Amino acid sequence: MYLLNLWSLGKGGHYFFDPKHNNDPRLKAEGGTFEPHAKSYQDLAKLAITLSAAALAFLVSVTFSERPMNLAFTARIQAVAPIVAGFFGSAIALLVAFMLFQALNYEAYCHSGDHSTYKPWRYALSLALGFTGLIAFVLGFLWLAQSVFRP
């Protein structure tokens, strides 16, 4: 995912977070900062992290419960628990890394005099962490749903 993103971004020198720093007059006229967008991206990542953690808690609860439950349901959950836990654990780790990397990049960008710190490799890594985390999140729920709701 990282290499695909890096290839698609080309060999440009750097990217601007804030439209007000862009050289394009149309974007420069818009003004504004990246902060509202960053909040949206980080809120989406927080939601996926919260739901992934809840799904992990559900898996642990069903897998290791001593209370009598529906045996067929428990067997289905136990059969997919390792792979689904891997997806959700990966989603949590990747999305936390995405949030940290995005915050660090934006801080470095804001404190740089010429705002040239956001290089293509940083942009590609940020995209790769975010999208791979969301893909792992979606795959975890799809795998879990497929196993629980199959006939």
Buried (B, 14 or more C-beta within 10 A) or exposed (E): BBEEBBEEBEEEEBBBBBBBBBEEEEBBEEEEBBEEBBEEBBEBBEEBBEBBBEBBEBBEEBEEEEEEEEEEEBEBBBEBBEBBBBBBBBBBBBBBBBBEBBEEBBEEBBEEEEBEBBBBEBBBBBBBBBBBBBBBBEBBBEBBEEBEEEE
